Amino acid sequence: MKMSLLVAAASMLGVATVLSPMAGLHAAELKVLAGSSLRSALTELGPQFERASGHKLTIHFDTTPNLIKLATSGDPFDLGVVPIDVFRDAAAKVRFTPGPPVEFARVGYGVAVRAGAPKPDVSTLDAFKKTLLDAKSITFVPASAAGAYILKMFERLGIDAAMKAKTLAQDQPGQIIQAVIKGDAELAVFVNNVLTAPGVEIAGPFPAELQQELIFPAAVAAEAKEPAAAKAFIDFLTSPAAASAIKAKGMTPG
């Protein structure tokens, strides 16, 4: 118990140190666009930032295609904390301040099963392919940055038709976990931070030949009403205080 309190105190001290330059500014309400797979991390980090800064976060979580639509809709927002694919869309990119976005987290891909179930072999390319073909059903979010990579990976392996026939498509990352827990899908195939969740266990990462990291950058909106507060949140996401939570969620900081 004492150790937990010490860790919490150290974390909050780190947050306060990062945000101290903002102490003299008024409390702001920030409208944030965020990738759905960041929900777990930001649900923990957001309140820490709010308590230390006095600012309020209103976070809209969504898939990459929807985030691009929102960014280009003309509706106001203050910053984006999104998969890098959003910034690769020319129309969306101009809605953010010039210059490269700040990369604060990255994550690889893996395969998960229901907790307690036998873990299939995904250690080599051949074993990974066999596991996918032998599975009765798989689940992921096709309409997402991670899903787009997974679909390309199926094509590369020459198993896209077989996978399409057994895929239980989801709209949001959280639904992936529930489908495996309930037994609706045998395997979950997605980014590891989403698969790091109660009720499921990661069987292993994609083999090296297929592994890739999904990068999450953050940037202030070009027409942000609260640019200073938005930048403070980005600074917090790159701080040591946030790094420990990012690691705990299965991601790599920076």
TORLUMMI-367140 format. One record per atom (N, C-alpha, C, CB): residue in three letters; z, y, x. Coordinates in steps of 0.001 Angstrom, whole numbers, padded with zeros to 6 digits, always signed. Glycine has a CB too. Layout:
# TORLUMMI-367140
alaZYX;...
END
This chain:
# TORLUMMI-367140
met+000000-001199+000829;met+000000+000000+000000;met+000000+001259+000870;met+001217+000000-000942;lys+000883+001247+001926;lys+000938+002400+002804;lys-000401+002637+003490;lys+002032+002219+003840;met-001039+001550+003913;met-002337+001671+004590;met-003369+002269+003661;met-002818+000308+005096;ser-003381+001839+002385;ser-004341+002372+001412;ser-004141+003862+001218;ser-004209+001647+000070;leu-002860+004276+001147;leu-002572+005698+000975;leu-003012+006494+002187;leu-001087+005917+000720;leu-002831+005925+003375;leu-003258+006610+004600;leu-004766+006772+004651;leu-002780+005848+005830;val-005495+005706+004239;val-006960+005767+004223;val-007436+006818+003242;val-007560+004399+003863;ala-006828+006845+002057;ala-007209+007827+001049;ala-006930+009240+001529;ala-006472+007563-000258;ala-005760+009423+002166;ala-005410+010756+002664;ala-006370+011205+003744;ala-003984+010771+003200;ala-006726+010291+004647;ala-007656+010633+005716;ala-009020+010987+005157;ala-007780+009481+006706;ser-009441+010247+004128;ser-010734+010519+003505;ser-010767+011908+002892;ser-011043+009472+002441;met-009720+012257+002139;met-009675+013557+001495;met-009558+014673+002514;met-008521+013622+000520;leu-008866+014421+003627;leu-008787+015417+004686;leu-010162+015676+005266;leu-007821+014967+005784;gly-010932+014597+005433;gly-012293+014755+005950;gly-013155+015557+004998;gly-012928+013397+006201;val-013021+015314+003690;val-013775+016067+002692;val-013398+017536+002743;val-013531+015503+001286;ala-012101+017813+002819;ala-011635+019194+002845;ala-012156+019921+004075;ala-010110+019243+002813;thr-012223+019209+005209;thr-012730+019819+006436;thr-014193+020195+006298;thr-012546+018874+007616;val-014984+019300+005700;val-016405+019565+005512;val-016627+020750+004585;val-017105+018331+004958;leu-015811+020854+003539;leu-016034+021852+002497;leu-015294+023158+002720;leu-015639+021292+001185;ser-014506+023281+003779;ser-013705+024480+003982;ser-014512+025772+004003;ser-012953+024358+005253;pro-015766+025804+004537;pro-016537+027043+004506;pro-016875+027497+003092;pro-017804+026872+005292;met-016786+026589+002103;met-017144+026929+000734;met-015972+027489-000063;met-017692+025719+000038;ala-014811+027546+000568;ala-013601+027870-000188;ala-013671+029224-000884;ala-012411+027844+000727;gly-014391+030155-000292;gly-014432+031498-000865;gly-015478+031683-001934;gly-014666+032484+000201;leu-016293+030671-002220;leu-017358+030803-003205;leu-016864+030387-004593;leu-018577+029958-002794;his-017555+030868-005623;his-017154+030534-006987;his-017497+029081-007301;his-017834+031476-007998;ala-016786+028529-008270;ala-017061+027156-008693;ala-018415+027106-009389;ala-015942+026625-009631;ala-019219+026151-009005;ala-020570+026030-009551;ala-020735+024702-010260;ala-021621+026174-008443;glu-021671+024657-011199;glu-022045+023400-011838;glu-023415+023015-011322;glu-022037+023517-013401;leu-023477+021909-010623;leu-024712+021468-009990;leu-025405+020396-010828;leu-024427+020938-008583;lys-026687+020601-011081;lys-027503+019604-011761;lys-028226+018795-010685;lys-028522+020273-012764;val-027923+017502-010647;val-028394+016633-009573;val-029304+015543-010132;val-027205+016005-008823;leu-030464+015361-009499;leu-031326+014215-009785;leu-031022+013151-008741;leu-032854+014613-009775;ala-030763+011908-009179;ala-030352+010867-008242;ala-031002+009537-008570;ala-028842+010719-008245;gly-031248+008754-007528;gly-031781+007418-007708;gly-030777+006512-008409;gly-032175+006825-006368;ser-031253+005683-009312;ser-030358+004796-010069;ser-029560+003861-009175;ser-031157+003978-011056;ser-030148+003436-008067;ser-029444+002503-007190;ser-028320+003166-006407;ser-030417+001868-006233;leu-028191+004502-006527;leu-027090+005216-005885;leu-025899+005399-006823;leu-027569+006569-005390;arg-025993+004871-008023;arg-024946+005125-009023;arg-023557+004735-008513;arg-025255+004360-010310;ser-023431+003552-007927;ser-022127+003089-007479;ser-021546+004011-006409;ser-022231+001666-006945;ala-022366+004385-005427;ala-021883+005240-004337;ala-021520+006631-004834;ala-022938+005344-003238;leu-022377+007230-005655;leu-022127+008596-006105;leu-021026+008664-007155;leu-023399+009199-006659;thr-020797+007576-007877;thr-019679+007544-008816;thr-018358+007641-008069;thr-019718+006263-009665;glu-018342+007148-006849;glu-017142+007261-006013;glu-017105+008589-005255;glu-017077+006095-005021;leu-018233+008978-004679;leu-018264+010174-003836;leu-018251+011471-004640;leu-019488+010144-002956;gly-018867+011456-005820;gly-018946+012671-006619;gly-017592+013284-006940;gly-019664+012385-007887;pro-016663+012487-007486;pro-015338+013034-007793;pro-014595+013557-006565;pro-014502+011981-008465;gln-014808+012910-005395;gln-014182+013403-004169;gln-014669+014823-003858;gln-014488+012455-002982;phe-015974+015012-003962;phe-016552+016332-003717;phe-016041+017353-004728;phe-018082+016262-003768;glu-015986+016961-005984;glu-015535+017875-007037;glu-014093+018327-006812;glu-015662+017207-008405;arg-013210+017377-006461;arg-011802+017719-006255;arg-011622+018660-005066;arg-010976+016450-006045;ala-012375+018395-004001;ala-012204+019189-002788;ala-012879+020555-002866;ala-012744+018433-001610;ser-013987+020651-003605;ser-014777+021885-003618;ser-014535+022759-004840;ser-016228+021548-003541;gly-014113+022151-005942;gly-013996+022894-007193;gly-015296+022959-007968;gly-013514+024281-006916;his-016377+022455-007385;his-017667+022438-008061;his-017738+021255-009023;his-018818+022372-007037;lys-018662+021323-009960;lys-018861+020264-010946;lys-020253+019680-010784;lys-018658+020797-012383;leu-020334+018358-010762;leu-021616+017668-010639;leu-022032+017074-011976;leu-021540+016569-009569;thr-023253+017360-012383;thr-023864+016684-013520;thr-025038+015894-012958;thr-024322+017704-014651;ile-024864+014576-012861;ile-025847+013739-012169;ile-026676+012952-013173;ile-025150+012779-011188;his-027995+013070-013034;his-028910+012270-013848;his-029482+011166-012965;his-030057+013154-014465;phe-029111+009917-013243;phe-029614+008771-012500;phe-030871+008238-013173;phe-028541+007667-012395;asp-031889+007923-012363;asp-033114+007386-012947;asp-033935+006679-011883;asp-033939+008503-013608;thr-034994+005991-012337;thr-035910+005311-011429;thr-036853+006318-010791;thr-036706+004223-012168;thr-037503+005903-009713;thr-038376+006815-008966;thr-039484+007429-009818;thr-038994+006085-007805;pro-040236+006662-010611;pro-041277+007289-011437;pro-040725+008348-012380;pro-042001+006235-012238;asn-039565+008076-012974;asn-038967+009048-013891;asn-038424+010265-013150;asn-037852+008393-014696;leu-037904+010054-011950;leu-037418+011181-011151;leu-038558+012121-010778;leu-036717+010677-009884;ile-039708+011555-010478;ile-040883+012383-010172;ile-041282+013196-011399;ile-042072+011502-009699;lys-041249+012556-012558;lys-041575+013273-013797;lys-040588+014401-014053;lys-041586+012308-014989;leu-039307+014144-013828;leu-038284+015158-014056;leu-038420+016310-013069;leu-036893+014541-013951;ala-038683+015967-011814;ala-038804+017009-010792;ala-039987+017928-011058;ala-038943+016380-009415;thr-041038+017378-011640;thr-042261+018161-011866;thr-042360+018713-013286;thr-043476+017308-011575;ser-041329+018493-014095;ser-041388+018910-015505;ser-041194+020407-015697;ser-040343+018172-016301;gly-040619+021057-014701;gly-040300+022475-014854;gly-038879+022719-015298;gly-041232+023103-015829;asp-038172+021669-015711;asp-036766+021822-016085;asp-035934+022121-014836;asp-036241+020543-016801;pro-034927+022982-014942;pro-034148+023381-013764;pro-033227+022280-013252;pro-033330+024603-014086;phe-033069+022222-011946;phe-032085+021366-011304;phe-031749+021988-009948;phe-032618+019892-011147;asp-030647+021558-009355;asp-030184+022185-008115;asp-030489+021384-006856;asp-028716+022414-008197;leu-030502+020064-006973;leu-030834+019256-005804;leu-031229+017853-006214;leu-029660+019207-004833;gly-031877+017165-005293;gly-032256+015780-005500;gly-031613+014897-004446;gly-033775+015626-005475;val-031100+013754-004869;val-030522+012731-003994;val-031250+011455-004390;val-028914+012602-004148;val-032402+011231-003789;val-033394+010328-004374;val-034061+009439-003323;val-034452+011130-005111;pro-034731+008364-003746;pro-035536+007585-002802;pro-036629+008450-002186;pro-036157+006362-003500;ile-036997+008145-000960;ile-037945+008970-000222;ile-039313+009028-000899;ile-038095+008446+001188;asp-039614+008046-001742;asp-040898+008047-002437;asp-041071+009279-003320;asp-041036+006790-003276;val-039974+009869-003782;val-040074+011091-004580;val-040685+012212-003740;val-038680+011512-005119;phe-040292+012305-002472;phe-040799+013358-001595;phe-042222+013057-001109;phe-039865+013535-000399;arg-042682+011847-001312;arg-044058+011506-000939;arg-045046+011897-002030;arg-044174+010011-000648;asp-044522+012277-003188;asp-045362+012784-004270;asp-045542+014292-004065;asp-044730+012471-005679;ala-046770+014723-003899;ala-047039+016131-003554;ala-046497+017100-004591;ala-048530+016352-003395;ala-046670+016775-005867;ala-046209+017666-006928;ala-044692+017761-006966;ala-046728+017193-008271;ala-044014+016664-006684;ala-042553+016678-006671;ala-042024+017382-005428;ala-042005+015251-006740;lys-042671+017175-004301;lys-042186+017736-003037;lys-042093+019257-003079;lys-043095+017313-001898;val-043035+019918-003755;val-043032+021385-003776;val-041902+021940-004642;val-044376+021906-004285;arg-041222+021100-005404;arg-040082+021554-006210;arg-038804+021652-005374;arg-039857+020604-007393;phe-038904+021282-004087;phe-037759+021360-003190;phe-038008+022406-002111;phe-037472+019988-002555;thr-036933+022843-001464;thr-037066+023835-000399;thr-037915+023273+000737;thr-035677+024265+000125;pro-038664+024143+001434;pro-039517+023679+002529;pro-038710+023009+003637;pro-040310+024844+003105;gly-039402+022158+004378;gly-038751+021456+005472;gly-038411+020033+005100;gly-037506+022183+005894;pro-038099+019212+006099;pro-037788+017800+005826;pro-036470+017660+005090;pro-037740+016998+007129;pro-036380+016730+004135;pro-035105+016482+003454;pro-034121+015822+004418;pro-035314+015590+002199;val-032860+015833+004045;val-031803+015263+004884;val-031591+013795+004506;val-030472+016070+004730;glu-031870+012896+005428;glu-031682+011467+005170;glu-030206+011116+005372;glu-032596+010602+006105;phe-029545+010685+004304;phe-028110+010409+004393;phe-027767+008935+004251;phe-027382+011185+003343;ala-028717+008101+003810;ala-028435+006673+003664;ala-029737+005880+003663;ala-027638+006403+002368;arg-029624+004624+004044;arg-030757+003695+004011;arg-030224+002302+003720;arg-031558+003718+005357;val-031084+001458+003185;val-030623+000123+002812;val-031780-000866+002851;val-029981+000141+001414;gly-031458-002104+003232;gly-032455-003159+003262;gly-032464-003962+001977;gly-032212-004071+004434;tyr-033312-004990+001953;tyr-033509-005817+000756;tyr-032879-007193+000935;tyr-035008-005962+000440;gly-032481-007782-000193;gly-031886-009097-000134;gly-032059-009873-001422;gly-030440-008983+000194;val-031479-011067-001439;val-031521-011974-002591;val-030090-012315-002966;val-032350-013275-002277;ala-029778-012268-004255;ala-028424-012566-004709;ala-028436-013608-005814;ala-027733-011296-005193;val-027308-014309-005927;val-027109-015319-006977;val-025782-015030-007666;val-027131-016782-006386;arg-025542-015702-008769;arg-024260-015560-009451;arg-023145-016054-008541;arg-024254-016334-010792;ala-022024-015365-008547;ala-020890-015740-007707;ala-020497-017192-007947;ala-019695-014818-007974;gly-020380-017935-006858;gly-020005-019342-006944;gly-021173-020299-006993;gly-019168-019554-008134;ala-022376-019787-007258;ala-023565-020646-007313;ala-024023-020993-005896;ala-024712-019951-008099;pro-024712-022123-005728;pro-025238-022471-004396;pro-026178-021374-003897;pro-025980-023838-004436;lys-026063-021042-002615;lys-026902-020000-002046;lys-028183-020616-001462;lys-026126-019214-000958;pro-029336-020188-001923;pro-030587-020741-001408;pro-030864-020253+000011;pro-031752-020367-002328;asp-031727-020953+000692;asp-032109-020604+002063;asp-033179-019506+002040;asp-032630-021859+002828;val-032876-018363+002620;val-033854-017271+002729;val-033972-016821+004181;val-033450-016074+001825;ser-033573-017686+005101;ser-033440-017303+006510;ser-034759-017191+007252;ser-032577-018287+007212;thr-035781-017883+006783;thr-037097-017813+007426;thr-038152-017468+006382;thr-037446-019157+008135;leu-039323-017107+006852;leu-040396-016733+005932;leu-040760-017892+005010;leu-041630-016275+006711;asp-040894-019092+005576;asp-041255-020252+004762;asp-040147-020608+003767;asp-041555-021453+005661;ala-038897-020551+004222;ala-037774-020871+003343;ala-037647-019842+002218;ala-036468-020938+004149;phe-037850-018592+002557;phe-037782-017513+001573;phe-038848-017694+000502;phe-037944-016148+002256;lys-040065-017986+000919;lys-041160-018189-000027;lys-040885-019384-000924;lys-042485-018384+000715;lys-040382-020477-000339;lys-040072-021683-001120;lys-038966-021397-002140;lys-039647-022842-000185;thr-037961-020639-001727;thr-036862-020289-002634;thr-037370-019511-003836;thr-035797-019473-001898;leu-038253-018575-003591;leu-038810-017787-004695;leu-039641-018663-005628;leu-039668-016635-004153;leu-040448-019538-005072;leu-041302-020387-005890;leu-040503-021436-006655;leu-042341-021063-005025;asp-039390-021893-006073;asp-038571-022924-006726;asp-037667-022335-007814;asp-037718-023652-005683;ala-037394-021038-007736;ala-036481-020421-008705;ala-037085-020463-010107;ala-036165-018960-008303;lys-036236-020731-011091;lys-036713-020742-012477;lys-036978-019329-012985;lys-035697-021440-013383;ser-036217-018378-012475;ser-036380-016987-012914;ser-035827-016042-011864;ser-035680-016749-014270;ile-036404-014844-011799;ile-035922-013805-010896;ile-035851-012498-011683;ile-036851-013663-009634;thr-035089-011560-011151;thr-034986-010269-011832;thr-034922-009130-010832;thr-033758-010238-012738;phe-035545-008009-011185;phe-035498-006770-010397;phe-036040-005650-011276;phe-036328-006897-009053;val-036154-004461-010731;val-036692-003317-011474;val-038078-002998-010915;val-035736-002065-011376;pro-039141-003483-011552;pro-040490-003228-011028;pro-040837-001740-010943;pro-041510-003926-011893;ala-040397-000956-011941;ala-040739+000468-011995;ala-039732+001287-011205;ala-040797+000959-013453;ser-039695+001027-009887;ser-038797+001747-008986;ser-039407+001699-007595;ser-037348+001135-008996;ala-038873+002508-006689;ala-039371+002478-005316;ala-039151+001105-004699;ala-038683+003559-004467;ala-037956+000538-004920;ala-037669-000802-004399;ala-038557-001842-005064;ala-036190-001160-004612;gly-038754-001714-006363;gly-039599-002654-007092;gly-041039-002629-006624;gly-039547-002360-008559;ala-041542-001433-006309;ala-042918-001318-005815;ala-043089-002080-004509;ala-043299+000157-005618;tyr-042080-001999-003634;tyr-042162-002740-002372;tyr-042104-004243-002622;tyr-041027-002317-001422;ile-041237-004670-003530;ile-041113-006101-003834;ile-042427-006658-004384;ile-039972-006339-004845;leu-043081-005899-005253;leu-044372-006344-005800;leu-045419-006490-004698;leu-044872-005356-006868;lys-045426-005546-003760;lys-046361-005632-002633;lys-046028-006832-001753;lys-046329-004332-001798;met-044738-007106-001605;met-044313-008248-000810;met-044781-009556-001444;met-042790-008250-000651;phe-044697-009658-002780;phe-045196-010847-003468;phe-046699-011026-003210;phe-044917-010748-004986;glu-047438-009925-003266;glu-048879-009989-003002;glu-049144-010458-001580;glu-049535-008618-003236;arg-048379-009938-000653;arg-048541-010314+000758;arg-048317-011809+000963;arg-047569-009516+001639;leu-047369-012370+000208;leu-047079-013792+000327;leu-048043-014654-000489;leu-045655-014063-000109;gly-048854-014006-001318;gly-049791-014741-002149;gly-049151-015441-003323;gly-050505-015731-001329;ile-047997-014903-003781;ile-047273-015554-004883;ile-047079-014594-006068;ile-045901-016067-004390;asp-047858-013533-006117;asp-047645-012506-007140;asp-047829-013055-008559;asp-048602-011340-006911;ala-048819-013928-008763;ala-049042-014487-010103;ala-047870-015372-010515;ala-050359-015295-010146;ala-047400-016202-009593;ala-046276-017095-009884;ala-045009-016299-010174;ala-046037-018057-008712;met-044792-015210-009425;met-043588-014393-009618;met-043643-013613-010931;met-043412-013425-008445;lys-044815-013144-011288;lys-044956-012400-012537;lys-044562-013265-013728;lys-046396-011895-012703;ala-044900-014541-013664;ala-044626-015457-014777;ala-043135-015736-014946;ala-045368-016766-014567;lys-042354-015571-013873;lys-040930-015900-013960;lys-040031-014680-013797;lys-040577-016926-012914;thr-040599-013471-013812;thr-039813-012256-013617;thr-039218-011746-014920;thr-040669-011178-012988;leu-037927-011488-014893;leu-037248-010802-015985;leu-037103-009345-015542;leu-035835-011469-016327;ala-038012-008504-015993;ala-038047-007105-015551;ala-036905-006318-016190;ala-039407-006454-015903;gln-036301-005439-015384;gln-035225-004580-015872;gln-035647-003119-015770;gln-033920-004826-015077;asp-034989-002279-016565;asp-035268-000843-016542;asp-034368-000090-015578;asp-035116-000265-017925;gln-033154-000612-015350;gln-032180+000037-014495;gln-031534-000997-013569;gln-031111+000760-015341;pro-031142-000592-012351;pro-030555-001546-011402;pro-029334-002287-011916;pro-030186-000837-010160;gly-028470-001622-012678;gly-027276-002290-013177;gly-027577-003493-014049;gly-026444-001324-013943;gln-028729-003478-014702;gln-029105-004596-015567;gln-029431-005854-014763;gln-030301-004210-016430;ile-029813-005668-013507;ile-030105-006811-012638;ile-028861-007686-012492;ile-030598-006331-011246;ile-027755-007033-012187;ile-026506-007755-011965;ile-026079-008505-013224;ile-025401-006788-011526;gln-026148-007842-014356;gln-025734-008466-015609;gln-026604-009671-015949;gln-025784-007451-016745;ala-027894-009585-015655;ala-028790-010706-015950;ala-028422-011942-015144;ala-030237-010317-015668;val-028015-011741-013888;val-027625-012880-013053;val-026273-013421-013479;val-027588-012480-011574;ile-025334-012534-013761;ile-024000-012973-014189;ile-024076-013804-015473;ile-023081-011755-014402;lys-024911-013360-016420;lys-025037-014049-017701;lys-025858-015331-017608;lys-025660-013126-018714;gly-026552-015522-016485;gly-027377-016703-016338;gly-028783-016544-016873;gly-026731-017837-017010;asp-029151-015332-017252;asp-030506-015087-017743;asp-031528-015169-016613;asp-030586-013719-018423;ala-031083-014863-015397;ala-031961-014941-014227;ala-031236-015693-013119;ala-032389-013517-013743;glu-031966-016537-012412;glu-031361-017329-011341;glu-031144-016501-010082;glu-032233-018535-011022;leu-032136-015663-009757;leu-032069-014862-008541;leu-032255-013378-008852;leu-033127-015329-007538;ala-031563-012539-008109;ala-031818-011099-008114;ala-032452-010750-006783;ala-030502-010270-008357;val-033505-009985-006822;val-034218-009580-005613;val-034290-008058-005638;val-035661-010233-005528;phe-033559-007407-004717;phe-033521-005946-004759;phe-032864-005403-003496;phe-032766-005455-006013;val-032547-004103-003499;val-031866-003507-002345;val-030403-003958-002330;val-031962-001947-002386;asn-029872-004115-001131;asn-028563-004743-000971;asn-027402-003945-001556;asn-028308-004978+000470;asn-027515-002623-001645;asn-026394-001867-002207;asn-026219-002165-003692;asn-026605-000364-001996;val-027309-002415-004393;val-027208-002798-005803;val-026650-004212-005921;val-028587-002702-006500;leu-027029-005083-004987;leu-026583-006474-005028;leu-025150-006650-004539;leu-027504-007330-004200;thr-024576-005605-003942;thr-023179-005650-003527;thr-022318-005255-004714;thr-022915-004712-002305;ala-022062-006221-005565;ala-021390-005937-006832;ala-020572-007143-007274;ala-022415-005556-007921;pro-019498-006923-008038;pro-018693-008035-008549;pro-019526-008957-009442;pro-017482-007501-009328;gly-019302-010260-009290;gly-019986-011229-010133;gly-021215-011848-009508;gly-020368-010591-011397;val-021692-011259-008407;val-022844-011823-007702;val-022528-011891-006209;val-024132-010974-007959;glu-023290-012709-005509;glu-023131-012836-004062;glu-024506-012800-003413;glu-022376-014148-003691;ile-024617-012087-002313;ile-025886-012006-001592;ile-026102-013283-000802;ile-025916-010775-000656;ala-027213-013963-001073;ala-027549-015187-000351;ala-028022-014870+001058;ala-028621-015977-001102;gly-028629-013704+001208;gly-029104-013289+002523;gly-030121-012176+002399;gly-029707-014467+003273;pro-030425-011533+003511;pro-031450-010487+003516;pro-032838-011097+003521;pro-031277-009563+004727;phe-033833-010282+003238;phe-035212-010730+003424;phe-035405-011135+004888;phe-036230-009609+003014;pro-036259-012109+005171;pro-036540-012433+006571;pro-037133-011236+007298;pro-037491-013628+006666;ala-036974-011228+008613;ala-037338-010064+009422;ala-038779-009610+009203;ala-037128-010374+010882;glu-039690-010571+008994;glu-041103-010218+008823;glu-041352-009392+007560;glu-041949-011479+008781;leu-040438-009486+006595;leu-040612-008804+005318;leu-039599-007690+005094;leu-040519-009794+004199;gln-038634-007598+005995;gln-037556-006634+005785;gln-038036-005202+005978;gln-036401-006924+006730;gln-037524-004333+005157;gln-037841-002905+005228;gln-036654-002149+004661;gln-039167-002558+004449;glu-036446-000931+005144;glu-035334-000135+004628;glu-035844+000926+003661;glu-034557+000524+005781;leu-035144+001048+002547;leu-035410+002128+001598;leu-034530+003303+002001;leu-035134+001682+000105;ile-035154+004449+002224;ile-034445+005624+002718;ile-034120+006560+001561;ile-035279+006356+003788;phe-032918+007111+001587;phe-032477+008064+000570;phe-032241+009433+001209;phe-031188+007561-000133;pro-033132+010387+000958;pro-032911+011743+001449;pro-032351+012634+000336;pro-034220+012334+002002;ala-031862+013798+000742;ala-031369+014797-000206;ala-031954+016150+000162;ala-029812+014850-000213;ala-032234+016965-000855;ala-032786+018300-000603;ala-032418+019231-001744;ala-034323+018242-000428;val-032282+020508-001413;val-031992+021535-002406;val-033278+021882-003149;val-031375+022801-001739;ala-033174+022073-004453;ala-034341+022450-005247;ala-034797+023853-004882;ala-034028+022364-006751;ala-036108+024083-004917;ala-036666+025385-004556;ala-036162+026493-005468;ala-038179+025335-004600;glu-035887+026167-006716;glu-035420+027160-007677;glu-033975+026901-008101;glu-036325+027170-008900;ala-033182+026374-007171;ala-031779+026067-007472;ala-031015+027335-007839;ala-031108+025372-006272;lys-030216+027244-008885;lys-029370+028372-009270;lys-028142+028464-008368;lys-028941+028242-010737;glu-027777+027337-007757;glu-026585+027295-006910;glu-026940+026668-005553;glu-025440+026493-007607;pro-027803+027308-004757;pro-028258+026692-003508;pro-027153+026463-002482;pro-029316+027542-002895;ala-026189+027384-002386;ala-025116+027214-001403;ala-024241+026015-001752;ala-024258+028485-001320;ala-023892+025882-003019;ala-023086+024738-003448;ala-023869+023437-003309;ala-022623+024923-004900;ala-025173+023483-003589;ala-026020+022298-003436;ala-026054+021846-001981;ala-027447+022585-003935;lys-026171+022798-001067;lys-026171+022461+000361;lys-024821+021889+000781;lys-026507+023701+001209;ala-023746+022395+000181;ala-022421+021872+000505;ala-022303+020400+000115;ala-021336+022693-000201;phe-022899+020025-001008;phe-022855+018622-001415;phe-023656+017757-000449;phe-023392+018458-002845;ile-024792+018257+000007;ile-025589+017512+000982;ile-024823+017368+002293;ile-026945+018210+001226;asp-024160+018451+002726;asp-023346+018374+003943;asp-022247+017326+003789;asp-022727+019749+004270;phe-021669+017249+002598;phe-020632+016257+002341;phe-021187+014842+002441;phe-020011+016480+000965;leu-022394+014616+001909;leu-023000+013287+001943;leu-023292+012805+003359;leu-024274+013287+001141;thr-023411+013725+004303;thr-023671+013356+005696;thr-022404+013400+006536;thr-024719+014278+006299;ser-021262+013582+005920;ser-019995+013695+006645;ser-019387+012321+006914;ser-019005+014560+005858;pro-018479+012223+007902;pro-017774+010956+008153;pro-017008+010469+006932;pro-016816+011114+009322;ala-016497+011403+006129;ala-015750+011006+004934;ala-016626+010216+003969;ala-015177+012238+004231;ala-017892+010615+003842;ala-018816+009918+002942;ala-019367+008646+003583;ala-019969+010844+002544;ala-019462+008634+004899;ala-020069+007492+005592;ala-019341+006187+005300;ala-020087+007740+007089;ser-018024+006223+005226;ser-017272+004992+004990;ser-017564+004424+003609;ser-015774+005246+005144;ala-017705+005289+002615;ala-018026+004818+001259;ala-019451+004286+001201;ala-017841+005952+000229;ile-020360+004940+001895;ile-021749+004492+001938;ile-021838+003094+002555;ile-022616+005490+002737;lys-021095+002875+003633;lys-021076+001550+004274;lys-020493+000504+003328;lys-020258+001592+005587;ala-019424+000873+002625;ala-018765-000082+001724;ala-019682-000505+000583;ala-017481+000523+001155;lys-020679+000315+000279;lys-021615-000003-000800;lys-022840-000766-000305;lys-022054+001269-001491;gly-022801-001216+000943;gly-023900-002032+001460;gly-025037-001254+002081;gly-024439-002860+000378;met-024822+000044+002341;met-025869+000892+002921;met-025493+001315+004334;met-026112+002135+002043;thr-026473+001871+005048;thr-026246+002415+006378;thr-026311+003930+006299;thr-027281+001864+007397;pro-025280+004646+006744;pro-025328+006106+006705;pro-026409+006669+007627;pro-023974+006683+007088;gly-026966+007820+007238;gly-027917+008518+008078;gly-029320+007979+008017;gly-027460+008486+009458;
END
